[in-house]
Amino acid sequence: MQLPASMTFAAVEDFLGSAAVEEEVLLPTNGKHQAAGAEGAIVQALATWVNAKGRANVRTYAESRDDDQIEKLVRRLYGLSAFALADRIANFTNEDITDHARAMAMTRIRRLSKEDVAGSRGPQVEIVCADHLAMSHPASFYTVDEDGLAKVKDLPSFMKLVDHAIIGRLIGKSYRRNLSRQFERTLATALYELIRNTDEHARMDDRGDIRRKSIRGLQAKKHLLKPERLAVITDASPPLNTYCRRLLPARADNSLVQLIEISVFDTGPGLASSLTGIPLAELSAEEEVQAVRRCFAKNVSRKHASSSGLGLPNIAKSLTEAGGFMRLRTGRCALFSDFNEDPVSQFGDLPYLRNWFEDDGQAAPVAGTLFTLIFPLKA
């Protein structure tokens, strides 16, 4: 089965619905239409497929072990993730190239793990944790003490990450002068809360067993697109298309809409099972949706610390301040919130989470949770 080259959310959902029976997936070398979180959705779909298999094989279009298509795939988040997750990697003639491709993937993950995220390409930032490969604590997210104990960094450290590695890398100096300090804090708070969630919950499945393969991470991108082009890219995703059609160019003298996209993904139990402690198969569809919604309420957490349960309310507050958009894919839920149209009035209020599908249908189950956050840049 071929992974969809057109990486729209609709194509990913089709893949999830049919990939369960497949033992091998063929990777396209040049995926397209990855704006607004679709590449993160592909990573989640691959992780779901791999963990459902006793053995998962990936084949490429490369003609030989040294074909430059292998390097091209390693430089794409979906290719890098596929090489980190698959049990066997082959070229187009089915020659085993697992050791070579895996080594290249691990080299890039190490580069992405450095505090300066030097391994990221172009106008984006990627940070990847491959827990099953003992690559769990990138320096951008974690501090490691002399005893080897890793801990997620504090919010001021994430402010520095946003300042230097995300805003500094994605936004030019001339435009950055127009950004408020509050916008940077909004991004930092969202990222800090989401990474803490992946650290606390993301290595086990919904029954409490360690995942066979666990991949977590972040992809942040800047998009500069003409409104009509943005409308075409999001055409297969009606909720996102409706949101994007309302966006205006960030400057009166510029015809481009500018967006910051942050996708945070993991391979954990999903929000509902994490909150309730109940396996997904034992929750009804309505119970799952209600549990996911409760995760956004203030002080809702399985932990006992008084400061727990503030992460997702902070996300909703941050997106309201920015007039942003959120897509959430977890368990059998595909939900979204348009914070431009439905802002959260005060901290701790539940965001208006709508079903992604127009017919209110249920999605194929996925491993873990994927948050895609869209922040429009305004003058």
N, C-alpha and C positions, 0 to 999 in steps of 0.2 A: 504494500500500500504506500502511496506517495503522500508525504506531508504536503499540505496545500501551499503552492508557491504564492498565491494571493492570500496573504495572512490577515484576512478580515475576521472579525469575531464570528460572523456567520460560518465561514469556512472552518474555523476552529471547532465550533459546535458540531458541525457535520463530521469532522475527524473524530471527536470524542464519541460520537454515537456509533461509529463503525470500527474503531481501532481495537476494541476489546478482543476480537478474535484473531488479530494479526500478530504474527511472530516477527515480522520484519517491516521496517518503515524506510522508505527511500527519501533522502533529504534533498530538497532543491538547493542549488548553490546560491541563487540570487532571489531570496524572498522579497516580496514587495507589499505595499499597502500596510506597513507596520506602524503607521502613525496612531497615536492615542491609545497605546496599550496592547495592540494586537500581538506584538512579539512576546510580551510577558505571558499572554494567553497561550501561545504556542509552547512556551517553556512549561507552563502548568499542565498542558495536555500531554506533553512528552513524559513528564514525571508521573502523571496518572497512569499512562500506558505501561511504563517500565515497571512500576510497583505492582501492577496487576498481573505481571508475567513472572514465570519462573526463570525465563531467559528472554531477554529482549535484544533484537539485532537491528543495527542501523546500517544501511547501505548508502553510498554516495555515488555521484556521477564521475568521480575521479577515475581516470584510466589506469593510474599506477600509484604506488605508495608515495612518490615524490611529486605528484600532480599538484599545481598551485591551488587547485580547488579545495584541497584540505586546509591550506592556510586561510583561504577566504572564509571557509566555514568556521574555523576557530575564531576568526575576528567578528563573527556575528553571534549575538547572544544565544539564538536558538541552536546554532551549530555547536558552539562551545558547550552548551548544556546537554545536547544530545551525546556528544563525545564523553562527557563526564558521567552520564547516566547509563548508557548502553552497555550490555555485557559483551557484545561483539560488534566491531566496526569493520566494514568491508568496502572495497572499491566496486566499480560497476561490474567487473567480471567476477566478483565474489571472492577476491583474494583478501585474506585476513590482514588488516592493517591496524588492528586494535592498539598494539603497543605504541606504534608511531603516532597515531592520532591522539591517543590518551595522553602521551607525554607532551605533545604540543598544547593540548588543552590545559594540562596542569601547569605548564610554564606560563600560559597567559593568565590563569587564575591567580598565580603568585604575583604577577605584575599588577593585576587589578587589586590585589590585597594590600598594596603599599599605600601609605597615607596620601601620596600625591596622585593616586589613581592614574599613573602614567600609561597604563596599558589600555585605557579607553581611547576610542577612535572618534575623530570628528566631533560634532557638536553634541556630545552625550557623555554620560558617566555611567559606568557599569561596575558593580561590586558583587562578587559571587562567593558564596560559601558552599562547598561540596562536603557535607558532613561525613559521608561514607568513605571519602578519600582523605580524611583527617585534615581537611582544609576549612576549618570552621570559624576562624577568628581574624578577619582582615583588620589591619591596623586602623582603617577609617572608622570602624565601628567599635572596636574592643581595645581595652588595656589588658595586659597580661603581667601579673606580678612575678616576683622572683621564685615563687613556688609553682609557677605555671598555671595559676588560676586566672581564667579569663572573665572579664566583666564588661558589659555594655557601657560605653562612655556616657558621661553626663550631658545634659542639654547644652551647656556652654561649648562643649567639644563639638556637638553637632552644629552649633551656630558657626563654628570655624570651618567645619566641613562644607556647609552650604556657602559660606563666604568665599572660600578659596577654590573648592573643587567643583561646586555646582554652579552657583551664580557666576563666580569668577571665570569658569571655563565656558559656560553656555551663553553668557550675555556680554556683549561688547562694552567697552568703557564708556562710550558716548551715551548708550542707552541706560547703562547701569546708574548713571547719575539721577535718572528719573524714578528709580525704585526707592520706596520707603524702607526704613529699617524694619518696620512692622512686617513688610512682605517677606524679608529674609527670615524673620523670626517665625512667621507662619510656615514657611517651608521647613525650617529646622525642627519645629515642634512636630509637624506631621511625620517627618522622617524618623525622628527620635522615638516617637510612640510606636510606629510600625515595626521598627527594628527590635525594640524591646519585646513586642509581641512574638516575633519570629523566634527570638532567642528563648523565650519561656515555653513556647508551645509547639515548635515546628519540627521536631525530630521523630515524633511518634505518630502512629495512625490512630484512628478513632476508637480502637480497642486497647490502647495503651502499650502496644508493641512497638519496638524500634523499627522504623521504616527500613526496608532493604536498601533503598537509595533515597538520600535526602539532599535537595538543593534549595538554597535560599538566596535571596539577593535583592538588588536594586538596579533599576535602569532609569536614569533621568535623561530626558531629551529636550532640546529646544526645537520647536517647529516654526518656520516662517513660510506661510502659505497664502496664496491668494484665496479669498473667500470661496470662489467658485471651485478651486482645486480641493480645498478642505471639504466642501460639500460632496464632491465626487468620491474622495477617499472614505468618507464616513457613510456613504449612501446605503450600504448593506447593514448599517447599525442605526435604526431609526431614532432611538433615544439620544445618541450622541450627535447624530445629524441635526436633530431639532435644536440641540444646545449650540452647536457650532454655527448654524445659520444665523443666530442672533449676535454673534461676535463681530466686532468692528475692528478695523486696523488700529494698532496701538497708537499711531500718530496720524495726524491729519495729512502730513506730507508723505505718507507711505501707504502703499496699497496692500500691504501684507498683514495678515493676522499673526500674532506671535503668541505662542503657547509654551508653557513648561509642563511636561508630562513626567510624572513620577509613578513607576510601577514597582511595587514591592510584592514578592512572591515567596511562598514556602511550600513545603510538602508535609505539613502537619495534619492534625485530625480535623481541621475545619473549625469554624467558629462555634457552631451549635454543639458539636460533641465536646469541644474544649470547655464550654461553659457548663453543660449539663452533666458531663461524665458518662453520657449514654452513647453507645455506638450508633452511627448514622442509620443503619438498617432497622434499628429499634425505635426510631423517631418517625412519626408521621410527617408528611410534607408540611402540614400546618404547624406542628410542634417545632420543626426545624426553623421555619421562617420566623416564628415568634421568638425563638432563642437567639437567632441572629439579630433581630431588632433589639432585644434586651441588651445585647453587648454594647450598644451605643448609649445606654442610660448611665447616669453618674453613679459611681461606686458599685457597679455590677462586676463581680470578679469571683473566681474560685479561690483566690488568695485571701489571706486574713489581714494583710497590712492595711492600715487606714488610708494609705495613699493609692491603693490599688483601684482599678476600675475607672481611671481617668483618661486612659489612652485614646479610645475611640471618641468620647465626647470632645477631646481636644482636636481630633481630626475634623469633626463636624464644624467646630468653631472656626478652625483655620480656613476651611473651604468656604464657609459663609462669608468671612471677611474678604476673601479673594473673589467671590462670585464664581466659584469653581464647580467642578463636576467630579463625581466619583462613580466608578463601576466596581462592583464587588462580586467575585466569583468564589464560592465556597460550598462544599457539599453538593447538594442538588439545587442550590440557589444561584440565580444570576439576577442581581439587583442593581439599581442605580439611583443616585440622587442628583438632581439638578439644583445646586444651591443658589444659582442666580434666580431661579423661578420660585424655589421653596427654601428660603433661608431659615436657619435655626434661630429662634428669637432670643433664647438665652442658654447659657452653658448647661449641659445636661439634658436639654430637651431632645427627644428622639428625632433624627432626620426623617424626612419622608422618603422611605425606601420603596421604589416601584419595581415591578417585575420587568426584566429586560425584554421579555418576549411579548409581542403585541397580543397574542392569544392567551396570555397568562399561563403558558405551558411550563412544565417542569423540565429542568435541564438534566443532562447526564451527570452522574456524580463525578466529582474531581477530587484529587488528592490535594490537601492543603487549602490555602487561601491566597487569592490574588486581589490586591487593591490597586486600582489605577486612578490616580488623581490628576486632574487637569486644572492648571492655574493659568488664566489668561493674563498676559502682560498688558498693563494699561499705562498710558502716559501720565 
